[in-house]
Amino acid sequence: MIQLTERQEKIIEIVKNNEPITSDAIAQNLKLTRATLRPDLTILTMFGVLDARPKVGYFYCGKSSLNFFSDRIRNIKVSEIKSVPVVVQEETTVYDAIVTMFLEDIGTIFVLSDGYLSGVVSRKDFLKSAIGGVDINKMPVGVIMTRMPNIVITTSGESVFRAAIKIIEHQVDSLPVVEEINNDGDIRYKVIGRFSKTNITRLFVDLGKTDLE
Ligand code: ADP
């Protein structure tokens, strides 16, 4: 929810009752200067509460803060908040992949074969292989990973909302952000990013901060 200041609430009331109204007129009504009002008007316009039309003035759009939040998460694309992917090759040993996981401080590694996405390996997969007693120095990561076509993917153009739904529905921590390559009907995926619960949490915090400013 947007936490509006008392002055912002007053501006909304003035615009509601007098629309279209210029910023000059709003300022006069509140006995303030236009410069003082400018940040409030910017925030209200940005949140979609008010609409500003050049040479006409401000209109009330009637958007609630809830609408603002859902609009934002539907409009922000995965490409805007994705992270750099961490990848290993299928032949990489489980031991080396675990070292990569620690060095990169990451919970999921994407696995490539011939440069294309072939699997995903996560903490639980490593734990499973450890309690299964495999020789982690010899076992390639390709044997313990979750393999294509069972990988849940996202693309740069997908909304963060849709991608977040995939994370919840499939109960995973992250999705590879991919670019589809179609070689005469043979569809493969290049890994161009990583979209994880951390990205979503960061966005959540950023949207919360905007509300406080
Ligand atoms: P963790 O092992 O840290 O709990 P996840 O919950 O993401 O991490 O992984 C659980 C299982 O799901 C693992 O077997 C992993 O290989 C698999 N997995 C992880 N991400 C994906 C994905 N995007 N698509 C399909 N399977 C995945």
Residues whose N, C-alpha, C, O or C-beta is under 5 A from the ligand:
A	BS01	ADP	G107 V120 V121 S122 R123 K124 D125 T146 N150 I151 V152 Q171 V172 D173 S174 L175 P176
